[in-house]
Amino acid sequence: MKFYFDDYDLIASDEFNGKATLIDGDNKHGLVFFYNGSKLPIKIKLRKKYYIQIDDMVYPIEYRFIVQTPKFAIENKYDGPLGSFYHGDYTEFYVWAPTAFGVNVCFTDDTIYGMRYTENGVYYAKVRRDLEGIGYMLEVEHMAKYMALDPYARSGAINSLYNYVINPDKIVKRRKYLQIPKRDAIIYEANIRDFTTDTKCNFKYPGKFKGFIEKGIRSANNHLAGYDYIKNLGVTHVQLMPIYDFGSIDERDKSRQYNWGYDPVQYNVLEGKYSTDQNDPYERINELVKLVNRFNKDGIGVIMDVVFNHVYHMDEFSFEKLVPYYFFRYKDGVAGNASGCGNEVASERVMVRKFIVDSLVYLEETFGFSGFRFDLMGIHDIETMQLIDKTLREINPNIYLYGEGWKMNTVISSKKCAIQANHTEIPNIGFFNDEFRNKSKQLIIGQVTTNITRRATNLLTAPHYSNPLQSISYVSCHDNYTMFDELYYAFEESLEGILRQMKLAYTFILLGQGIPFLHGGCEGQRTKYGIENSYNSSEEINKIKYDDLNYELIDFVKNLISFRKSHRDYFFNTADEISEHVSIEVIDSMVHYKIKDLLIIINISDNANIPIFSVQEIN
């Protein structure tokens, strides 16, 4: 039988009705339980143990949904430091665990230090010895004692076994932030392993951060590969698929076990599989700093894909062990599942919001990212996204934030969520434009025969957002089919037709207003052999095979990128500028796209003898 504190004046039970006794130290109070619990005759104090006695049986009371009440939020709001802070001959530890009966710091050298409760839910310890490189975990007592990772830790052991105390002075310094205006962004999505594991190339560090920035790599047929391939395309930003510590891969496994990594375990610790030394407390951090520095040196920004909407295993997540029932949303006593992964993070709660913002600030200040892509952003609340935007732009004014603004089945109202319908509430944040994705496919395969001018206008002018910079214009990304596979396997188009259709798709992506987004490798007709969702398929399925790419299409895309970059003043920041300078009409299956003194003619007809696009200067 179980009993819970669900409010400051309510004890709940899922099973019991009738008379009972509340034990408060040496005091006892009579209670009567009804279907919704029992009113409390006393004022309870967090972190104190209470019990229910029924006849000769005694049951502990668990702190449950009380942690979701407004009073709890007010009393336990904390704005100070959390995590471990190394000072040479001593290290400070701060842990937010307002319902815990006690917290200890347990080190890998078998020493244990008790933490003392301070205020606002925070436990504190000052350990007076040099702890650099020493592993630690947190022992927290609730209904039982649990071992938890430190959610604020920045370094971790192989397979998330424990965290490390590290000296921040040993972290490589990042370069100054790149100054790339948002309107100039051309984003390229890439996976560390996909781009560095082609066995026909001479990568020294395949599948690693180091491999992703190796120069001089060539394929068997002497094609550029890896870093040089991406740089040669001319894109302005590389969006890295998950690089935080995720749980679906055994980091000790020498096989080529594969997963994209949308299953976070630790947000501030990097994935060990991408490091050349998973046991070194500093190596994976410094390797990523060097990766970002290398791209930045060549004028390319790096964007981190972050997944704050859910975690890998809810019950094993560190925050859930430290403060049960707080980090996630619940409805009718059951964990929400808008993510489809068994849980949804309660970003609207004050200390969850603080954690997300603190994490992003750490990542930005340490690695110098040019942006963040938010997985299933529609699960997050608007207020949190507004605070993220404000905080990060104070650090890096040119940072670009965007995400998936899909309407999900969230526990909180969709009116409070960062979905596309609420784009006016977060005008500095971009959205993956699914209308562009869907309508462009219909147009390029000839499914559209009416209202073509309106449809072309919608594709080229991003009219459904507060400003064009909110529109991430794309046809494919890591989810679902590659562009080639969808045309070949789903629509059963001919190879000759597919090449033309893909050229047309990239023309709309790269010449339209808004932010172009390219799924890495698709510009070369990348295939995953008809597998629609390859998140845990083999490395063989997912990797880029450079000698198999279509270099006619690659050159076409490179030319489009070059054209856009050399005509940057023809792509605008506001809807008013588009209204003033852009006009579109369709004449004989030719889209006449006028921008200032340029006329771009896009051929959407079946006539392959006419170029896909041509450009004329007009008076």
C-alpha positions in Angstrom: 0.0 0.0 0.0 1.3 3.4 -0.9 0.7 7.0 0.3 1.8 10.3 -1.2 2.0 14.0 -0.5 0.3 15.4 -3.5 -0.1 18.9 -2.0 0.8 20.7 1.2 -2.6 19.8 2.7 -3.4 16.4 1.0 -2.2 12.9 1.5 -3.3 10.6 -1.4 -3.6 6.9 -1.7 -4.3 4.9 -4.8 -5.7 2.0 -2.8 -7.0 2.9 0.7 -10.2 4.2 2.1 -11.0 4.4 5.8 -9.4 5.4 9.1 -5.7 5.7 9.7 -3.1 7.5 11.8 -0.5 10.0 10.6 2.8 9.6 12.5 4.8 12.9 12.8 7.8 12.1 14.9 6.4 11.4 18.4 3.0 12.8 17.4 0.1 11.0 16.0 -3.0 12.3 14.3 -6.2 10.6 13.3 -7.2 10.6 9.6 -10.0 9.5 7.4 -9.2 8.6 3.7 -11.8 9.0 1.0 -11.4 8.3 -2.7 -9.3 11.4 -3.2 -7.2 11.1 -0.1 -7.2 12.8 3.3 -6.8 16.4 4.4 -3.7 17.1 6.5 -4.3 18.2 10.1 -0.7 19.6 10.3 1.7 21.7 8.3 4.3 19.4 6.8 8.0 20.2 6.4 9.8 19.0 3.3 12.7 16.6 3.9 11.0 15.2 7.0 9.8 11.6 7.2 6.1 10.9 7.9 4.2 7.6 8.1 0.7 6.2 7.9 -0.3 3.6 10.4 -3.2 1.2 9.7 -3.8 -1.3 12.5 -0.3 -2.8 13.1 1.2 -1.8 9.7 3.2 1.4 9.1 3.8 2.9 5.7 6.1 5.7 4.7 4.6 8.7 2.8 6.3 9.6 -0.4 6.6 13.2 -1.7 4.9 13.0 -5.1 2.9 15.7 -6.9 3.5 18.2 -4.2 6.6 19.1 -6.2 4.4 20.3 -9.0 2.4 22.8 -6.8 2.8 26.6 -7.0 3.8 26.8 -3.4 6.7 24.3 -3.9 7.9 26.4 -6.9 8.0 29.6 -4.9 9.7 28.1 -1.8 12.3 26.2 -3.8 13.2 28.5 -6.6 17.0 28.9 -6.7 19.0 31.1 -9.0 22.5 30.2 -7.9 25.2 27.7 -9.1 24.6 24.0 -9.4 27.1 21.2 -10.1 30.7 20.8 -9.1 33.2 23.7 -9.0 36.9 23.0 -8.9 39.2 25.4 -7.0 42.5 23.4 -6.8 42.8 22.4 -3.2 39.0 22.3 -2.7 35.9 21.6 -4.7 32.3 22.8 -4.1 29.2 20.8 -4.8 25.7 22.2 -5.2 22.7 19.8 -5.7 19.0 20.8 -5.9 17.1 18.1 -4.2 14.3 19.8 -2.0 12.5 16.6 -1.1 15.5 14.4 -0.3 16.1 13.3 3.2 19.9 13.5 2.6 22.5 13.7 -0.2 26.1 12.4 -0.2 28.9 12.8 -2.7 30.5 9.4 -3.4 33.9 9.3 -5.0 35.5 6.5 -7.0 38.3 6.4 -4.4 35.7 5.0 -2.0 35.4 8.2 0.1 32.0 9.7 0.9 31.2 13.3 1.9 27.8 14.2 3.4 26.1 17.3 2.0 24.3 19.8 4.3 21.0 21.4 3.4 21.2 25.1 2.9 18.1 26.8 1.5 15.7 26.8 -1.5 16.1 23.1 -2.0 19.9 23.1 -2.3 22.4 20.7 -0.6 26.0 21.9 -0.4 29.4 20.3 0.3 32.9 21.7 0.3 35.5 19.0 -0.1 39.0 20.2 1.0 41.3 18.3 -1.2 42.4 18.2 -4.8 39.7 16.2 -6.7 40.8 16.9 -10.3 40.0 13.8 -12.4 38.3 12.0 -9.6 35.0 10.3 -10.4 31.9 10.9 -8.4 28.2 10.2 -8.1 25.4 11.5 -5.8 23.8 9.2 -3.3 20.3 10.6 -2.6 17.8 9.3 0.0 14.0 9.3 -0.7 12.0 6.1 0.0 15.3 4.3 -0.5 18.8 5.3 -1.4 19.7 5.9 -5.0 22.9 6.6 -6.9 22.5 9.4 -9.4 24.7 11.2 -11.9 25.1 15.0 -11.4 22.7 16.6 -14.0 25.0 19.6 -14.1 28.2 17.7 -14.6 30.3 18.5 -17.6 32.5 15.4 -17.8 31.6 11.8 -17.6 33.1 8.3 -17.6 32.6 5.7 -20.3 28.9 4.6 -20.6 27.8 7.3 -18.1 29.1 5.2 -15.2 29.9 8.4 -13.1 31.0 12.0 -13.5 34.4 13.7 -13.2 35.6 16.7 -11.3 37.5 18.7 -13.9 39.7 21.8 -13.9 38.1 24.3 -16.4 41.6 25.8 -17.1 42.4 22.6 -19.0 39.6 23.1 -21.5 40.8 24.4 -24.9 39.7 28.0 -25.5 37.2 28.6 -28.2 37.5 31.1 -31.0 35.5 34.3 -31.1 31.9 33.9 -32.2 31.4 34.0 -35.9 29.5 37.0 -37.2 27.2 35.4 -39.8 23.9 37.3 -40.1 20.9 35.0 -39.9 19.7 35.9 -43.4 23.0 34.6 -44.9 22.6 31.1 -43.3 22.7 28.0 -45.4 22.4 25.1 -43.0 23.8 21.6 -43.7 22.8 18.7 -41.4 25.5 16.1 -40.8 26.2 13.1 -38.6 29.7 12.6 -37.3 29.8 8.9 -38.2 28.0 9.2 -41.5 30.6 11.5 -43.0 33.7 9.7 -41.7 33.2 6.0 -42.1 33.4 5.4 -45.8 36.0 2.6 -46.0 37.1 3.7 -49.4 38.5 6.8 -47.8 41.6 7.2 -45.8 40.2 8.5 -42.5 42.6 8.2 -39.6 39.8 8.7 -37.1 36.6 7.2 -38.6 33.5 8.0 -36.6 35.2 10.5 -34.3 35.2 14.2 -33.7 38.8 14.2 -34.9 37.8 12.4 -38.1 35.2 15.1 -38.9 37.9 17.7 -39.2 40.6 15.7 -41.0 41.8 17.5 -44.0 43.1 16.0 -47.2 40.8 13.0 -47.2 40.0 11.5 -50.6 37.9 8.6 -51.8 39.2 5.8 -54.0 38.2 7.8 -57.0 39.9 10.9 -55.6 36.7 12.7 -54.6 36.8 15.1 -51.7 35.6 13.5 -48.5 34.6 14.6 -44.9 35.6 18.1 -43.9 36.9 19.1 -47.3 33.7 17.9 -49.0 31.5 20.0 -46.7 33.7 23.0 -47.0 33.8 22.8 -50.8 30.0 22.9 -50.9 30.1 26.5 -49.6 27.5 26.1 -46.8 27.6 28.6 -43.9 26.6 26.3 -41.1 26.9 22.6 -40.2 24.2 21.2 -37.9 25.5 18.2 -36.0 23.1 15.5 -35.1 23.2 14.5 -31.4 26.7 14.8 -29.8 25.6 14.9 -26.1 25.8 11.7 -24.0 23.1 9.3 -25.3 22.2 5.9 -24.1 21.5 3.6 -27.1 25.1 2.7 -27.8 27.6 0.8 -25.7 30.7 3.0 -25.8 32.9 0.0 -25.0 31.6 -1.9 -28.0 34.2 -2.1 -30.7 31.6 -3.2 -33.3 29.9 -0.7 -35.5 26.7 -0.5 -33.4 24.8 2.5 -34.7 22.2 5.0 -33.5 21.5 8.6 -34.2 21.3 9.4 -30.5 17.9 11.0 -29.9 17.9 9.4 -26.4 19.7 11.7 -24.0 21.3 10.5 -20.8 23.4 13.6 -19.9 22.9 17.0 -21.5 26.2 18.7 -20.6 28.4 15.6 -21.1 29.4 14.7 -24.6 29.0 11.3 -26.3 32.0 9.1 -25.7 31.6 7.1 -28.9 32.8 10.2 -30.8 36.0 10.6 -28.7 39.4 8.9 -29.3 39.8 8.5 -25.5 36.5 7.8 -23.7 38.2 7.4 -20.3 40.0 10.8 -20.3 37.9 13.4 -18.4 38.9 16.2 -20.9 39.4 14.6 -24.2 35.9 14.6 -25.6 35.4 18.2 -24.5 38.6 19.4 -26.1 38.1 17.4 -29.3 34.7 19.1 -29.8 36.1 22.6 -29.1 38.8 21.9 -31.7 36.1 20.8 -34.1 34.1 24.0 -33.7 37.3 26.1 -33.9 38.3 24.4 -37.2 35.0 25.1 -38.9 34.9 28.6 -37.5 38.4 29.3 -38.8 37.1 28.6 -42.3 34.0 30.7 -41.8 31.6 27.9 -41.1 29.4 28.0 -38.0 28.5 24.8 -36.1 24.9 24.2 -34.8 24.2 21.7 -32.0 21.1 19.5 -32.2 19.6 19.4 -28.7 16.9 17.1 -27.4 15.4 18.7 -24.2 11.9 17.3 -24.8 12.5 13.8 -23.4 15.1 11.5 -22.0 16.3 8.0 -22.6 15.0 6.2 -19.5 12.8 8.4 -17.3 13.3 6.5 -14.1 17.1 6.4 -14.5 17.5 10.1 -15.4 19.5 12.0 -12.7 16.9 14.7 -12.1 14.2 12.1 -11.5 16.3 10.4 -8.9 17.1 13.7 -7.2 13.6 15.2 -7.3 11.1 12.5 -8.2 8.0 13.6 -10.2 9.3 17.0 -10.9 11.2 17.0 -14.2 8.4 15.4 -16.3 4.8 16.2 -17.0 2.0 14.0 -15.7 -1.7 13.8 -16.5 -4.1 11.9 -14.1 -1.1 10.4 -12.4 0.5 9.0 -15.6 3.6 10.4 -17.3 2.9 12.4 -20.4 4.2 11.0 -23.7 4.0 13.8 -26.3 7.5 12.8 -27.5 6.4 9.2 -28.2 9.4 8.1 -26.1 7.6 7.5 -22.8 8.0 10.9 -21.2 7.9 14.6 -21.9 10.0 17.2 -20.1 8.2 19.8 -18.1 10.1 22.8 -19.4 7.6 25.2 -17.9 8.6 24.4 -14.3 11.0 26.9 -12.9 13.9 24.6 -12.1 13.6 22.6 -15.3 13.6 25.9 -17.2 16.7 27.0 -15.2 18.4 23.7 -16.1 17.7 24.0 -19.8 18.9 27.6 -19.9 22.0 26.9 -17.8 22.9 23.9 -20.0 22.6 26.0 -23.2 24.7 28.8 -21.7 27.4 26.4 -20.7 27.4 24.8 -24.2 27.5 28.2 -25.9 30.2 29.7 -23.8 32.4 26.6 -23.9 32.1 25.5 -27.5 31.1 28.7 -29.4 28.2 27.3 -31.3 26.5 29.4 -33.9 23.1 28.0 -33.2 20.9 25.3 -31.6 18.3 23.1 -33.3 15.5 22.0 -30.9 14.2 18.5 -31.4 10.3 18.4 -31.0 10.4 22.1 -29.9 6.6 22.1 -29.9 6.7 20.2 -26.6 8.5 23.2 -25.0 6.6 26.1 -23.5 6.8 29.5 -25.1 8.1 31.3 -22.0 11.1 29.0 -21.8 11.9 29.5 -25.5 11.6 33.2 -25.0 14.1 33.1 -22.1 16.5 30.9 -24.1 16.4 33.4 -27.0 16.9 36.4 -24.7 19.7 34.8 -22.7 21.7 33.4 -25.7 21.4 36.5 -27.8 23.0 38.5 -25.0 26.0 36.1 -25.3 26.0 35.8 -29.1 23.8 38.3 -31.0 24.0 36.3 -34.2 23.0 33.0 -32.7 20.3 31.1 -34.7 17.7 29.1 -32.8 15.2 26.9 -34.6 13.3 23.7 -34.2 10.4 21.4 -34.9 7.3 23.4 -34.1 4.9 20.5 -34.6 1.7 20.5 -32.5 2.0 17.5 -30.2 -0.3 15.9 -27.7 1.2 17.7 -24.8 -0.1 17.7 -21.2 -0.1 21.5 -21.2 -2.2 23.5 -23.6 -0.9 24.0 -27.1 -1.6 27.7 -26.6 1.4 27.6 -24.3 3.7 25.6 -26.6 6.4 26.7 -29.1 4.5 25.5 -32.1 4.2 27.1 -35.5 0.7 28.5 -34.8 2.4 30.6 -32.0 5.2 31.9 -34.1 4.4 35.5 -33.4 5.3 34.9 -29.7 8.9 33.9 -30.6 9.8 35.9 -33.7 13.5 35.3 -33.3 13.1 31.5 -33.4 12.8 29.5 -36.7 10.6 26.6 -37.6 11.0 23.7 -39.9 8.6 24.6 -42.7 6.6 21.5 -43.3 4.3 23.2 -45.7 7.4 24.0 -47.9 8.5 20.4 -47.6 5.1 19.0 -48.6 4.1 21.5 -51.3 7.5 21.5 -53.0 7.4 17.8 -53.4 3.9 18.0 -54.9 5.1 20.7 -57.3 8.3 18.9 -58.5 6.6 15.6 -59.2 3.8 17.3 -61.1 0.9 16.7 -58.7 0.0 20.3 -58.8 -1.9 21.7 -61.8 -3.9 24.6 -60.4 -3.1 27.8 -58.5 0.5 27.4 -59.4 1.4 31.1 -59.0 0.1 31.1 -55.5 1.9 27.8 -54.7 5.2 29.1 -56.1 4.7 32.3 -54.2 4.3 30.4 -51.0 7.4 28.4 -51.6 9.6 31.4 -52.5 8.4 34.0 -50.0 7.8 32.2 -46.7 4.5 34.1 -46.1 3.2 32.2 -43.1 5.6 33.5 -40.5 6.3 36.8 -38.8 9.5 37.1 -40.9 11.2 35.0 -43.5 14.1 34.1 -41.1 11.6 31.9 -39.2 11.2 29.6 -42.2 13.6 26.7 -42.4 13.0 25.7 -46.1 13.8 22.0 -46.6 12.6 18.9 -48.5 14.3 16.2 -46.5 16.2 15.9 -43.2 17.4 12.9 -41.1 13.9 11.8 -40.4 12.1 9.8 -43.0 13.4 9.1 -46.5 16.3 10.8 -48.2 15.1 12.9 -51.0 16.3 10.4 -53.6 14.8 7.5 -51.8 11.4 9.1 -51.5 11.3 9.9 -55.2 12.6 6.5 -56.2 11.0 4.1 -53.7 7.8 6.0 -52.7 6.9 7.8 -55.9 8.6 5.4 -58.3 10.1 8.1 -60.5 12.7 7.3 -63.2 16.4 8.0 -62.5 16.5 10.7 -65.2 13.3 12.3 -63.8 14.7 12.2 -60.3 17.8 14.2 -61.2 15.7 16.9 -62.7 13.2 16.9 -59.8 16.0 17.2 -57.3 17.5 20.1 -59.2 14.2 21.8 -59.1 13.8 21.1 -55.4 17.2 22.6 -54.6 16.4 25.6 -56.7 13.3 26.4 -54.6 15.3 25.7 -51.4 18.3 27.9 -52.2 16.8 30.7 -54.2 13.7 31.3 -52.1 13.4 33.7 -49.2 13.9 32.1 -45.8 16.7 29.9 -44.5 17.9 27.0 -46.7 18.4 23.6 -45.0 20.2 20.8 -46.7 20.1 17.2 -45.5 23.8 16.1 -45.7 24.6 13.9 -48.7 21.2 14.3 -50.4 22.8 16.9 -52.7 24.6 13.9 -54.2 21.5 11.6 -54.4 22.4 9.9 -51.1 20.4 6.7 -50.6 19.6 4.6 -47.6 18.3 1.8 -49.8 14.6 2.6 -49.2 14.8 2.6 -45.4 12.6 5.4 -44.2 13.8 5.7 -40.6 17.4 4.6 -40.3 18.0 5.8 -36.7 19.3 2.4 -35.6 20.1 0.8 -39.0 23.7 -0.2 -39.7 26.6 2.1 -40.4 26.6 0.6 -43.9 23.1 1.9 -44.5 23.8 5.4 -43.0 27.3 6.3 -44.1 28.1 8.6 -47.0 29.7 6.6 -49.9 31.6 9.4 -51.7 32.3 7.5 -54.9 28.6 6.7 -55.3 27.4 10.3 -55.1 26.0 12.1 -58.2 28.5 14.9 -58.8 26.4 16.5 -61.5 23.8 17.3 -58.9 26.5 18.3 -56.4 27.9 20.8 -58.8 24.4 22.2 -59.5 23.8 22.7 -55.8 27.2 24.2 -55.3 26.4 26.8 -58.0 23.1 27.6 -56.4 24.9 28.1 -53.0 27.5 30.3 -54.7 24.8 32.4 -56.4 22.9 32.9 -53.2 26.0 34.0 -51.3 27.1 36.4 -54.1 23.6 38.0 -54.1 23.0 38.2 -50.4 21.2 41.6 -50.7 18.4 39.9 -52.6 17.4 37.8 -49.6 15.5 39.7 -46.9 15.0 39.9 -43.1 11.4 41.1 -43.1 8.1 40.4 -44.7 7.8 44.1 -45.6 11.0 44.0 -47.7 9.7 40.9 -49.5 6.4 42.7 -50.2 8.3 45.7 -51.6 11.0 44.0 -53.7 9.6 40.6 -54.8 7.0 39.6 -57.3 6.1 36.3 -58.8 4.0 35.1 -61.8 3.9 31.9 -63.8 3.9 32.1 -67.6 3.8 28.9 -69.7 5.1 26.7 -66.8 7.9 29.1 -66.1 8.0 30.8 -62.7 9.1 34.4 -63.2 10.6 35.4 -59.8 11.6 39.0 -59.7 13.8 40.3 -56.9 14.7 44.0 -57.2 16.6 44.2 -60.6 16.9 40.4 -61.0 14.6 38.1 -62.8 15.0 34.4 -62.0 13.1 32.1 -64.3 12.5 28.6 -62.9 11.4 25.9 -65.3 8.7 23.7 -63.7 7.6 22.3 -67.1 8.4 18.9 -68.5 10.7 20.4 -71.1 14.2 19.2 -70.3 15.7 21.3 -73.0 15.2 24.5 -71.0 17.5 25.1 -68.0 16.1 24.5 -64.5 16.7 28.2 -63.8 18.2 31.2 -65.5 18.9 34.7 -64.3 18.5 38.0 -66.1 19.2 41.6 -65.0 16.3 43.9 -65.6 15.9 47.7 -65.5 
